[in-house]
Amino acid sequence: MTKLRMLAIAGLILPASLAGAQEMTPAEAALYEAARAENGVIWYTSQVTTEQAEEVCARFTARFEGIACSPVRANGSSTLQRVVQEIQAGAVQGDVVSTNALSDFVEFKALGGLAEFRPENLSGMYPSLQALNDPEGFYFVSGVSPFGFVYNTNLVAADAVPHSWNDLTDPRWVDQIAIAHPGFSGSAGQWAIAMNRLYGRAFFEGLAANNPQIGRSIADGYQLVTSGERALTVTSLALGRDARRRGDPVDLVVPDEGMFLPPSAAGVLAGAPNPNSARLFAEFLASTDFSEWLASKGRNPLRSDVATPEGTPDLNSTSVITVSIEEALENQQDVVEMFRDIFGI
């Protein structure tokens, strides 16, 4: 007897009146039945914007009717600090965490703060991304959001568009750049490590001479560029595509050296108050449904069964710059300290 047939007999394949139930995998159906007795899922995230986190939760609840989803969105450092404090206090309030820094999950895991859970839906993930998942099953890739330049077309002429990461040190960009602080944003921290590897301290000194506006999140710079307060930012190319589709006066550039690729990760928190809902949400993050949402936002899908959206650089054909977990752990603190020393904040 197949597992699906056994679940149907047991009543775990739910009636068609429940949204999306017939499309559930057997693993999802079993988790869904158990999750219905819980209070929904609380999702700590810095992976997406507040608006996008609400969209993801709404999509999850539409698929798994009756399972509430409450996003708690903050920047990378705040999310890291919150989760670490809850783990150390033995008072975990969230169920699932996702951030833009794989190194966060090494710390969570070392503290015993993650539950071992490998979603079955990971089987459809691109092999190149599967290789970044924790081999012991405590965390997995939940997004990739390549970085490049997003600029305001009203403020930057076509013949003045930057083409190299090192162009950020060109004096013509004085008072026109916006960036995120590597001490607050996990993805900005990884980007800073990559720039330090490529160009060293001189890059940051040249950037500082241009007096960039520094925010806590990559979304801050994006908003400054779309509003016209700054001309150029280093941010997610997907955010730039979103703005361009809305009709905002922005365009984007993949630097000649390659786009920076910071993978986001997710994991179920040990001691999660809603463990079945947490695991169901983890399955959702690895599902075709979630990758379709990513693609709808101009982001790279995680799965090979979802097409890369038109205008989005394909991960298999575009040069990328990455930072390994080992490099991040070894260099994060030193790079942040160097940044604070140079920029004075």
C-alpha positions as CSV (number, residue, x, y, z in Angstrom):
1,M,0.0,0.0,0.0
2,T,1.4,3.4,-0.9
3,K,2.1,6.1,1.7
4,L,-0.5,8.3,-0.1
5,R,-3.1,5.6,0.1
6,M,-2.4,5.0,3.8
7,L,-2.8,8.8,4.5
8,A,-6.1,8.9,2.6
9,I,-7.4,6.0,4.7
10,A,-6.3,7.7,7.9
11,G,-8.1,10.9,6.9
12,L,-4.9,12.9,6.4
13,I,-5.7,13.8,2.8
14,L,-8.3,16.5,3.5
15,P,-11.5,17.4,1.7
16,A,-11.4,19.5,-1.4
17,S,-13.1,22.3,0.5
18,L,-9.8,23.0,2.3
19,A,-7.7,25.2,0.0
20,G,-4.8,23.4,-1.7
21,A,-5.3,20.2,0.2
22,Q,-5.4,18.0,-2.9
23,E,-2.1,19.4,-4.0
24,M,-0.3,18.6,-0.8
25,T,2.5,16.0,-0.8
26,P,2.0,13.2,1.7
27,A,4.6,14.8,4.0
28,E,2.7,18.2,3.8
29,A,-0.6,16.5,4.5
30,A,0.6,14.8,7.6
31,L,2.1,18.0,8.9
32,Y,-1.0,20.0,8.0
33,E,-3.2,17.7,10.0
34,A,-1.0,18.0,13.1
35,A,-0.6,21.8,12.6
36,R,-4.3,22.4,12.7
37,A,-4.1,21.8,16.5
38,E,-1.5,24.5,16.9
39,N,-1.6,28.3,16.8
40,G,0.0,28.9,13.5
41,V,3.6,29.7,12.6
42,I,5.7,32.7,13.7
43,W,8.4,33.5,11.2
44,Y,11.4,35.6,12.1
45,T,12.9,36.9,8.9
46,S,15.3,39.5,7.5
47,Q,15.3,37.7,4.1
48,V,12.6,39.8,2.5
49,T,10.9,43.2,3.0
50,T,8.0,43.6,5.4
51,E,5.5,43.8,2.6
52,Q,7.0,40.7,0.9
53,A,7.0,38.7,4.2
54,E,3.3,39.5,4.5
55,E,2.7,38.2,1.0
56,V,4.6,35.0,1.7
57,C,2.5,34.4,4.8
58,A,-0.7,35.1,3.0
59,R,0.3,32.6,0.3
60,F,1.2,30.0,2.9
61,T,-2.2,30.4,4.6
62,A,-4.0,30.3,1.2
63,R,-2.3,26.9,0.5
64,F,-2.8,25.6,4.1
65,E,-6.1,26.9,5.1
66,G,-6.6,27.6,8.7
67,I,-2.8,27.8,9.5
68,A,-2.0,31.3,10.5
69,C,1.3,32.8,9.6
70,S,2.8,35.8,11.5
71,P,6.0,37.4,10.1
72,V,8.3,39.3,12.4
73,R,10.6,41.2,10.0
74,A,13.7,43.0,11.1
75,N,17.2,43.7,9.7
76,G,19.8,40.9,9.9
77,S,21.6,41.9,13.0
78,S,18.4,42.4,15.0
79,T,17.0,39.1,13.9
80,L,20.3,37.4,14.8
81,Q,20.4,39.1,18.2
82,R,16.7,38.2,18.9
83,V,17.1,34.5,18.1
84,V,20.3,34.1,20.0
85,Q,18.8,35.8,23.1
86,E,15.8,33.5,22.9
87,I,17.9,30.4,22.5
88,Q,20.2,31.3,25.4
89,A,17.3,32.2,27.6
90,G,15.5,29.0,26.8
91,A,12.4,31.0,25.8
92,V,12.0,30.5,22.1
93,Q,9.0,32.5,20.8
94,G,9.4,32.0,17.1
95,D,9.0,28.9,15.0
96,V,11.1,29.4,11.9
97,V,13.9,31.8,11.2
98,S,15.4,32.9,7.8
99,T,18.2,35.4,7.3
100,N,20.5,36.5,4.5
101,A,23.6,35.1,6.2
102,L,24.4,31.4,6.3
103,S,26.9,32.1,9.1
104,D,24.0,33.0,11.4
105,F,22.8,29.4,11.1
106,V,26.2,28.1,12.1
107,E,25.9,30.1,15.3
108,F,22.3,29.0,15.9
109,K,23.3,25.4,15.4
110,A,26.3,25.6,17.7
111,L,24.0,27.0,20.4
112,G,21.6,24.0,20.0
113,G,19.0,26.4,18.7
114,L,17.9,24.6,15.6
115,A,15.8,21.4,15.2
116,E,17.0,18.8,12.7
117,F,14.5,18.9,9.9
118,R,15.2,18.3,6.2
119,P,12.1,19.2,4.1
120,E,11.2,16.6,1.5
121,N,10.6,19.3,-1.0
122,L,14.3,20.0,-1.1
123,S,14.6,17.2,-3.6
124,G,13.5,19.6,-6.3
125,M,16.1,22.3,-5.5
126,Y,18.9,23.1,-7.9
127,P,21.9,20.8,-7.2
128,S,24.2,23.8,-6.9
129,L,22.0,25.2,-4.1
130,Q,21.5,21.8,-2.4
131,A,25.2,21.7,-1.9
132,L,24.9,24.7,0.4
133,N,22.3,23.1,2.6
134,D,23.5,21.8,6.0
135,P,24.5,18.2,5.5
136,E,23.1,17.3,8.9
137,G,19.7,18.8,8.1
138,F,19.5,21.8,10.5
139,Y,19.2,24.5,7.9
140,F,18.7,24.9,4.1
141,V,18.9,27.6,1.4
142,S,15.6,29.6,1.3
143,G,16.5,32.2,-1.3
144,V,19.2,33.7,-3.4
145,S,19.0,37.4,-4.2
146,P,21.9,38.5,-6.4
147,F,23.4,41.9,-5.7
148,G,24.3,44.5,-8.3
149,F,23.8,48.2,-8.9
150,V,20.4,49.9,-8.9
151,Y,20.4,53.5,-10.1
152,N,17.9,56.3,-10.7
153,T,17.6,57.0,-14.4
154,N,16.6,60.6,-13.7
155,L,19.9,61.2,-11.9
156,V,22.4,59.0,-13.8
157,A,23.0,59.4,-17.6
158,A,23.3,56.3,-19.7
159,D,27.0,57.0,-20.5
160,A,27.8,57.4,-16.7
161,V,26.4,54.1,-15.5
162,P,29.0,52.2,-13.4
163,H,30.2,48.8,-14.6
164,S,32.7,47.7,-11.9
165,W,32.3,47.3,-8.2
166,N,35.4,49.4,-7.9
167,D,33.5,52.3,-9.6
168,L,32.0,53.0,-6.2
169,T,35.3,54.7,-5.3
170,D,35.2,57.1,-8.3
171,P,34.9,60.7,-6.9
172,R,32.1,61.5,-9.4
173,W,29.7,59.5,-7.0
174,V,30.3,61.8,-4.0
175,D,27.1,62.3,-2.1
176,Q,25.2,60.0,-4.5
177,I,25.6,56.5,-3.1
178,A,23.6,54.5,-0.6
179,I,24.7,51.3,1.0
180,A,23.8,49.1,4.0
181,H,26.0,48.7,7.1
182,P,27.7,45.3,7.2
183,G,27.3,45.3,11.0
184,F,23.5,45.3,10.7
185,S,22.7,43.6,7.4
186,G,23.8,40.0,7.0
187,S,23.9,40.2,3.2
188,A,25.7,43.5,3.3
189,G,28.2,41.9,5.6
190,Q,28.9,39.1,3.1
191,W,29.2,41.7,0.3
192,A,31.7,43.6,2.3
193,I,33.8,40.5,2.8
194,A,33.8,39.9,-0.9
195,M,34.8,43.5,-1.7
196,N,37.6,43.2,0.9
197,R,38.8,40.0,-0.8
198,L,38.7,41.7,-4.3
199,Y,40.1,45.2,-3.4
200,G,41.2,45.4,0.2
201,R,41.0,48.3,2.6
202,A,41.5,50.9,-0.2
203,F,38.1,50.1,-1.6
204,F,36.4,51.1,1.6
205,E,38.5,54.2,2.0
206,G,37.6,55.3,-1.5
207,L,33.9,54.5,-0.8
208,A,34.0,56.5,2.4
209,A,35.5,59.5,0.6
210,N,32.3,59.6,-1.5
211,N,30.2,60.1,1.7
212,P,27.6,57.3,1.1
213,Q,24.4,57.3,3.0
214,I,24.5,54.2,5.2
215,G,21.3,52.4,6.3
216,R,20.7,49.2,8.3
217,S,19.2,47.3,5.5
218,I,19.7,46.9,1.7
219,A,16.1,47.9,1.4
220,D,17.0,51.4,2.8
221,G,19.3,52.2,-0.1
222,Y,16.8,50.9,-2.6
223,Q,14.1,53.2,-1.2
224,L,16.5,56.2,-1.3
225,V,17.2,55.6,-5.0
226,T,13.5,55.1,-6.0
227,S,12.6,58.3,-4.2
228,G,15.5,60.2,-5.9
229,E,17.3,61.0,-2.7
230,R,20.3,59.1,-3.9
231,A,21.4,58.1,-7.4
232,L,23.0,54.7,-6.9
233,T,22.8,51.8,-4.4
234,V,24.2,48.3,-3.9
235,T,21.2,46.1,-3.4
236,S,19.2,43.1,-4.6
237,L,18.7,43.2,-8.3
238,A,15.2,41.8,-7.7
239,L,14.2,44.9,-5.8
240,G,15.3,47.0,-8.8
241,R,13.3,44.8,-11.1
242,D,10.2,45.2,-8.9
243,A,10.6,49.0,-8.9
244,R,11.1,49.1,-12.7
245,R,7.9,47.0,-13.2
246,R,6.0,49.5,-11.1
247,G,7.2,52.3,-13.4
248,D,9.8,53.8,-11.0
249,P,12.7,55.6,-12.8
250,V,15.3,52.9,-12.0
251,D,17.5,50.5,-13.9
252,L,20.1,47.9,-12.9
253,V,23.6,46.8,-13.7
254,V,25.4,43.5,-13.2
255,P,29.1,44.5,-12.6
256,D,31.7,43.2,-14.9
257,E,33.3,41.1,-12.1
258,G,30.0,39.3,-11.5
259,M,26.9,39.8,-9.4
260,F,27.3,39.1,-5.7
261,L,25.3,36.0,-4.6
262,P,24.4,35.9,-0.9
263,P,22.2,32.8,-0.2
264,S,19.5,33.2,2.4
265,A,18.9,30.3,4.8
266,A,16.0,29.0,6.9
267,G,15.7,26.6,9.8
268,V,13.1,25.3,12.3
269,L,13.9,26.6,15.8
270,A,14.4,24.0,18.5
271,G,11.7,24.4,21.1
272,A,9.4,26.1,18.6
273,P,6.0,26.6,20.2
274,N,4.3,25.3,17.0
275,P,6.6,22.5,15.8
276,N,4.3,21.0,13.2
277,S,3.4,24.4,11.8
278,A,7.1,25.2,11.7
279,R,7.9,22.1,9.7
280,L,5.0,22.7,7.4
281,F,6.3,26.3,6.7
282,A,9.8,24.9,6.1
283,E,8.3,22.5,3.5
284,F,6.6,25.5,2.0
285,L,9.8,27.5,1.6
286,A,11.3,24.5,-0.3
287,S,8.1,24.1,-2.4
288,T,7.3,24.8,-6.0
289,D,4.7,27.3,-4.7
290,F,7.3,29.4,-3.0
291,S,9.7,29.3,-5.9
292,E,6.8,30.5,-8.1
293,W,6.3,33.4,-5.8
294,L,10.0,34.2,-6.0
295,A,9.9,34.1,-9.8
296,S,6.8,36.4,-9.7
297,K,8.9,39.0,-7.9
298,G,11.7,38.7,-10.5
299,R,13.8,36.6,-8.1
300,N,15.7,33.5,-8.9
301,P,13.6,30.4,-8.1
302,L,15.2,27.7,-6.0
303,R,13.8,24.8,-8.0
304,S,14.5,23.5,-11.4
305,D,10.8,23.0,-12.1
306,V,10.2,26.7,-12.0
307,A,11.5,28.9,-14.9
308,T,13.8,31.8,-14.3
309,P,11.8,34.9,-15.0
310,E,12.6,36.9,-18.1
311,G,15.2,39.6,-17.5
312,T,16.6,37.8,-14.4
313,P,20.2,36.6,-14.7
314,D,20.3,32.9,-14.8
315,L,22.5,31.4,-12.1
316,N,23.9,28.8,-14.6
317,S,25.1,31.4,-17.1
318,T,26.1,34.6,-15.2
319,S,29.3,35.2,-13.4
320,V,28.8,35.2,-9.6
321,I,30.8,36.2,-6.6
322,T,30.2,34.2,-3.4
323,V,31.4,34.0,0.2
324,S,31.7,30.6,1.8
325,I,30.6,29.9,5.3
326,E,34.2,29.4,6.3
327,E,35.3,32.7,4.8
328,A,32.3,34.5,6.5
329,L,33.1,33.1,9.9
330,E,36.8,33.9,9.6
331,N,36.4,37.5,8.3
332,Q,33.1,38.9,9.3
333,Q,34.2,40.5,12.6
334,D,37.4,41.9,11.1
335,V,35.6,43.4,8.1
336,V,32.9,45.0,10.3
337,E,35.5,46.5,12.6
338,M,37.5,47.9,9.6
339,F,34.2,49.4,8.2
340,R,33.5,51.0,11.6
341,D,37.0,52.4,11.8
342,I,36.9,53.9,8.3
343,F,33.3,55.2,8.3
344,G,33.2,56.1,12.0
345,I,29.9,54.4,12.6
